[in-house]
């Protein structure tokens, strides 16, 4: 978008910051116009048991199109569920784009990667099979299967058009739940395929009162695709965010949240959430990541291909502000 176009669309305060302020990379986000910043709920619900950590791809853990992770929670655990979000600039330093779908894959035999004596490692891979770039960083959560973390498979009975419906006790009839998803190629160390390059999101069907997973580009959802699903409970550390006129500019929408503001080391996971309020939603057929805006001292969600973030686009957001890896479980 050209600056001349912005002049006709944005209030003076935002324009002044755009022209004269320090523009955060990779996109220019702005603070909300409402002077009353949102306050987080007082309650922080336990997340599903597991650990959350930052993984960086290096020459020592990259092979072709994937990077292997080394962590006690996932090493030798083919039944673990992995979730990941691209982090453009961990700690507010540097910045690398990754405009492609990324999935997770278990490698039963790992040679020359990680500690000696390994019995299998989970990894992240480029769905389009492009070489994995050295230096790319991802916020990762690894959790065992349980009540709030499980595997979903699309089938001819649960799939219609571009979507597959999830039938699970923790989600059925629960609009207030906040799902997170990740495509997995080899759950339980069994290669199921196929690779899946689509941009994915979750949605709530008010008619069936069920959550589902859908292709943002409207393509038909095939049967046999496996997804890791994690159910968040709305609270101080799990919430939904919507891009609005006051918090969005160009490719990015700025998060304004007490647990993340000023915390460049916060670990944030996001999943595109079409309609967290159950009403009609907004599509965003773009791969997304997160970055820390040092100028604003806030985190933002951005489109990796530099496309403008559409107003109304919504996201499931999880913030681990302290990186405390306690084995807490809510049953």
C-alpha positions as CSV (number, residue, x, y, z in Angstrom):
1,X,0.0,0.0,0.0
2,X,1.4,3.4,-1.0
3,X,1.7,6.2,1.6
4,X,-0.7,8.3,-0.6
5,X,-3.3,5.7,-0.1
6,X,-2.7,5.5,3.7
7,X,-3.2,9.3,3.9
8,X,-6.8,8.9,2.9
9,X,-7.5,6.0,5.2
10,X,-5.7,6.4,8.5
11,X,-6.1,8.9,11.4
12,X,-3.4,11.6,11.8
13,X,-1.8,9.9,14.9
14,X,-1.1,6.7,13.0
15,X,0.2,8.5,10.0
16,X,2.6,10.5,12.0
17,X,4.0,7.3,13.5
18,X,4.1,5.7,10.1
19,X,6.0,8.5,8.4
20,X,8.3,9.6,11.3
21,X,8.3,6.8,13.9
22,X,10.6,3.8,14.0
23,X,8.9,1.2,11.8
24,X,9.3,-2.2,13.3
25,X,10.2,-5.0,10.9
26,X,9.0,-7.0,9.2
27,X,5.7,-5.0,9.2
28,X,4.5,-1.7,10.6
29,X,2.0,-2.4,13.4
30,X,0.5,0.3,15.5
31,X,-0.9,0.6,19.0
32,X,-4.6,0.5,19.5
33,X,-6.4,3.8,19.1
34,X,-8.4,3.2,22.2
35,X,-6.4,4.7,25.1
36,X,-7.8,2.0,27.5
37,X,-5.6,-1.0,26.9
38,X,-7.2,-4.4,27.3
39,X,-6.6,-6.1,30.6
40,X,-6.0,-9.8,30.8
41,X,-8.3,-12.0,32.9
42,X,-7.0,-12.7,36.4
43,X,-7.0,-16.5,35.9
44,X,-4.3,-18.4,34.1
45,X,-5.5,-21.9,33.4
46,X,-2.9,-24.7,33.3
47,X,-2.0,-25.6,29.7
48,X,-1.9,-29.2,28.7
49,X,1.1,-30.9,30.2
50,X,4.3,-30.6,28.2
51,X,7.1,-28.2,27.5
52,X,7.4,-25.1,25.4
53,X,10.8,-24.0,23.9
54,X,12.4,-22.1,21.0
55,X,13.9,-24.2,18.3
56,X,16.4,-22.7,15.8
57,X,17.5,-24.5,12.6
58,X,21.2,-24.8,12.3
59,X,23.6,-26.7,10.0
60,X,23.9,-29.3,12.7
61,X,20.2,-30.2,12.8
62,X,19.1,-29.6,9.2
63,X,18.8,-32.3,6.6
64,X,17.4,-31.3,3.3
65,X,13.8,-30.0,3.9
66,X,13.6,-30.6,7.7
67,X,15.2,-29.6,10.9
68,X,15.3,-32.1,13.8
69,X,14.6,-30.9,17.4
70,X,16.3,-32.2,20.5
71,X,14.2,-32.0,23.7
72,X,13.5,-34.4,26.6
73,X,9.8,-34.0,26.1
74,X,9.9,-35.2,22.4
75,X,13.0,-37.3,22.1
76,X,12.0,-40.9,21.6
77,X,8.3,-40.0,22.0
78,X,6.6,-40.8,18.7
79,X,3.2,-40.4,20.4
80,X,3.9,-36.8,21.4
81,X,2.0,-33.9,19.8
82,X,4.0,-31.0,18.4
83,X,2.8,-27.4,17.7
84,X,4.9,-24.7,16.2
85,X,4.8,-21.0,15.1
86,X,7.5,-19.2,13.1
87,X,9.3,-16.6,15.2
88,X,10.7,-13.9,12.9
89,X,13.1,-12.4,15.5
90,X,13.6,-14.3,18.8
91,X,14.5,-11.9,21.5
92,X,13.8,-9.0,19.2
93,X,17.0,-9.6,17.3
94,X,17.5,-10.2,13.6
95,X,14.7,-11.5,11.4
96,X,14.1,-14.2,8.8
97,X,10.9,-14.8,6.7
98,X,9.4,-18.2,6.0
99,X,6.5,-17.9,3.6
100,X,5.7,-21.6,3.4
101,X,3.6,-24.2,5.2
102,X,5.5,-26.2,7.9
103,X,4.5,-29.5,9.3
104,X,5.9,-31.9,11.9
105,X,7.5,-35.3,11.3
106,X,9.0,-38.0,13.5
107,X,12.3,-39.5,12.5
108,X,12.8,-43.0,14.1
109,X,16.5,-43.2,13.1
110,X,18.5,-40.1,13.4
111,X,22.2,-40.2,12.3
112,X,24.6,-37.4,13.3
113,X,21.9,-35.2,14.7
114,X,21.4,-34.5,18.4
115,X,23.0,-36.4,21.3
116,X,24.5,-39.8,20.8
117,X,22.2,-42.8,21.4
118,X,19.1,-41.1,20.1
119,X,16.0,-43.2,19.7
120,X,14.1,-40.9,17.3
121,X,13.4,-37.2,17.1
122,X,10.6,-35.0,16.1
123,X,11.3,-32.4,13.4
124,X,9.8,-29.5,11.5
125,X,9.7,-29.7,7.7
126,X,8.8,-27.6,4.7
127,X,5.6,-29.0,3.2
128,X,6.7,-27.9,-0.3
129,X,10.0,-29.9,0.3
130,X,12.2,-26.8,-0.1
131,X,15.5,-26.9,1.7
132,X,15.1,-25.7,5.3
133,X,16.9,-22.4,5.9
134,X,19.7,-22.1,8.5
135,X,18.7,-19.6,11.2
136,X,14.9,-20.0,11.0
137,X,13.4,-20.1,14.5
138,X,10.1,-21.6,15.8
139,X,8.2,-21.4,19.0
140,X,7.4,-25.0,19.8
141,X,5.1,-26.8,22.3
142,X,5.3,-30.5,22.8
143,X,2.5,-32.3,24.7
144,X,1.5,-35.9,25.2
145,X,-2.0,-36.9,24.0
146,X,-4.7,-36.4,26.5
147,X,-8.1,-34.9,27.1
148,X,-7.1,-31.5,25.7
149,X,-4.5,-32.6,23.1
150,X,-5.3,-35.3,20.5
151,X,-4.9,-36.4,16.9
152,X,-7.6,-35.7,14.3
153,X,-7.8,-37.3,10.9
154,X,-10.0,-36.0,8.0
155,X,-12.2,-38.7,6.6
156,X,-15.1,-39.1,4.1
157,X,-17.5,-39.0,7.0
158,X,-16.2,-35.8,8.7
159,X,-15.1,-33.8,5.7
160,X,-17.2,-31.5,3.5
161,X,-15.9,-29.0,1.0
162,X,-12.8,-27.3,2.3
163,X,-13.3,-28.4,5.9
164,X,-13.1,-31.3,8.3
165,X,-15.3,-31.3,11.4
166,X,-13.7,-32.3,14.8
167,X,-15.8,-34.5,17.0
168,X,-14.4,-34.2,20.5
169,X,-15.8,-33.8,24.0
170,X,-13.6,-30.9,24.9
171,X,-14.8,-28.9,21.8
172,X,-18.3,-30.0,21.0
173,X,-20.8,-27.2,21.8
174,X,-18.0,-25.1,23.3
175,X,-17.7,-21.8,21.4
176,X,-15.6,-20.5,24.3
177,X,-12.8,-23.0,23.7
178,X,-9.7,-21.9,21.7
179,X,-8.2,-24.6,19.4
180,X,-4.7,-24.8,18.1
181,X,-3.7,-27.1,15.2
182,X,-0.6,-28.4,13.4
183,X,-0.4,-30.8,10.4
184,X,1.6,-33.9,11.3
185,X,3.1,-36.2,8.6
186,X,4.0,-39.2,10.8
187,X,2.0,-39.5,14.0
188,X,3.2,-42.3,16.2
189,X,6.1,-42.7,13.8
190,X,3.9,-43.9,11.0
191,X,4.2,-42.0,7.7
192,X,0.7,-41.1,6.7
193,X,1.2,-38.3,4.2
194,X,0.4,-36.4,2.2
195,X,2.5,-33.3,2.5
196,X,0.1,-30.4,2.9
197,X,1.0,-26.9,1.6
198,X,-2.4,-25.3,2.3
199,X,-2.9,-22.4,4.7
200,X,-5.0,-23.7,7.6
201,X,-7.4,-22.3,10.1
202,X,-10.0,-23.4,12.6
203,X,-13.7,-22.3,12.6
204,X,-16.9,-22.9,14.7
205,X,-20.0,-24.2,13.0
206,X,-23.0,-22.8,14.9
207,X,-25.4,-25.3,13.2
208,X,-23.6,-28.4,14.3
209,X,-22.0,-26.7,17.3
210,X,-18.6,-28.2,16.4
211,X,-15.2,-26.9,15.6
212,X,-13.5,-27.7,12.4
213,X,-10.2,-27.3,10.4
214,X,-10.4,-25.7,7.0
215,X,-8.3,-24.6,4.0
216,X,-8.1,-20.8,3.8
217,X,-8.0,-20.9,0.0
218,X,-11.2,-22.9,-0.3
219,X,-9.6,-26.0,-1.8
220,X,-11.3,-29.3,-1.1
221,X,-10.1,-31.0,2.1
222,X,-8.9,-34.5,1.2
223,X,-9.5,-37.5,3.5
224,X,-6.5,-39.0,5.4
225,X,-4.8,-35.7,6.5
226,X,-3.7,-35.9,10.1
227,X,-3.7,-32.9,12.5
228,X,-2.5,-32.3,16.0
229,X,-5.2,-30.5,18.0
230,X,-4.8,-28.7,21.3
231,X,-7.7,-27.2,23.2
232,X,-7.0,-23.9,25.1
233,X,-9.2,-22.5,27.8
234,X,-9.8,-18.7,27.6
235,X,-7.8,-17.0,30.4
236,X,-4.8,-14.8,30.9
237,X,-2.5,-16.9,28.8
238,X,-4.9,-18.1,26.1
239,X,-7.2,-15.8,24.1
240,X,-8.3,-14.7,20.7
241,X,-7.1,-11.7,18.8
242,X,-8.8,-9.9,16.0
243,X,-7.2,-7.5,13.5
244,X,-8.9,-4.1,13.8
245,X,-8.5,-0.6,12.3
246,X,-6.8,0.5,15.5
247,X,-4.2,-2.3,15.9
248,X,-3.4,-3.2,12.2
249,X,-1.3,-1.6,9.5
250,X,0.0,-3.2,6.3
251,X,1.0,-6.8,6.9
252,X,0.9,-6.9,10.8
253,X,-1.6,-6.8,13.6
254,X,-0.2,-5.8,17.0
255,X,-0.9,-7.8,20.2
256,X,-1.6,-5.6,23.3
257,X,-1.4,-8.0,26.2
258,X,0.1,-7.7,29.7
259,X,1.9,-11.0,29.6
260,X,3.7,-10.2,26.3
261,X,4.1,-6.4,26.4
262,X,7.7,-5.5,26.9
263,X,8.7,-9.2,27.0
264,X,10.9,-9.9,24.0
265,X,11.4,-13.5,25.2
266,X,7.7,-14.4,25.4
267,X,6.9,-17.6,23.6
268,X,3.8,-17.2,21.4
269,X,1.8,-19.8,19.5
270,X,-0.9,-18.8,17.0
271,X,-3.5,-20.5,14.8
272,X,-5.8,-18.7,12.4
273,X,-9.3,-18.7,13.9
274,X,-12.0,-17.8,11.3
275,X,-14.8,-16.9,13.7
276,X,-14.0,-17.1,17.4
277,X,-17.4,-15.3,18.1
278,X,-19.3,-17.9,16.1
279,X,-20.4,-15.3,13.5
280,X,-19.2,-15.0,9.9
281,X,-15.4,-14.6,9.7
282,X,-12.7,-13.2,7.4
283,X,-10.3,-15.3,5.4
284,X,-6.5,-14.8,5.4
285,X,-5.0,-17.1,2.9
286,X,-1.4,-16.3,4.0
287,X,1.1,-18.1,6.1
288,X,1.6,-16.2,9.3
289,X,4.3,-15.8,12.0
290,X,5.0,-13.6,15.0
291,X,7.7,-10.9,15.6
292,X,8.7,-8.6,18.4
293,X,8.4,-4.8,17.7
294,X,11.1,-3.2,19.7
295,X,9.7,0.3,19.0
296,X,6.3,-0.7,20.4
297,X,7.6,-3.2,22.9
298,X,4.8,-5.5,21.8
299,X,4.5,-8.7,19.8
300,X,2.7,-8.8,16.4
301,X,1.2,-11.4,14.0
302,X,2.2,-10.8,10.4
303,X,1.7,-12.3,6.9
304,X,4.9,-13.8,5.7
305,X,4.4,-12.8,2.1
306,X,4.0,-9.1,3.0
307,X,0.3,-9.1,2.0
308,X,-1.9,-6.6,3.9
309,X,-3.5,-8.2,7.0
310,X,-7.3,-8.1,6.4
311,X,-9.3,-6.3,9.1
312,X,-11.4,-8.9,10.9
313,X,-8.8,-11.7,10.6
314,X,-8.7,-13.5,13.9
315,X,-6.3,-15.8,15.7
316,X,-6.1,-18.2,18.6
317,X,-3.1,-17.0,20.7
318,X,-1.2,-18.8,23.5
319,X,1.5,-16.9,25.5
320,X,4.1,-18.6,27.7
321,X,5.5,-15.5,29.3
322,X,7.8,-17.2,31.8
323,X,9.0,-20.4,29.9
324,X,8.1,-22.4,33.0
325,X,7.8,-26.0,31.9
326,X,5.7,-27.5,34.7
327,X,3.9,-30.9,34.1
328,X,0.5,-29.4,34.8
329,X,-2.6,-31.1,33.4
330,X,-6.3,-30.2,33.6
331,X,-8.4,-33.3,33.6
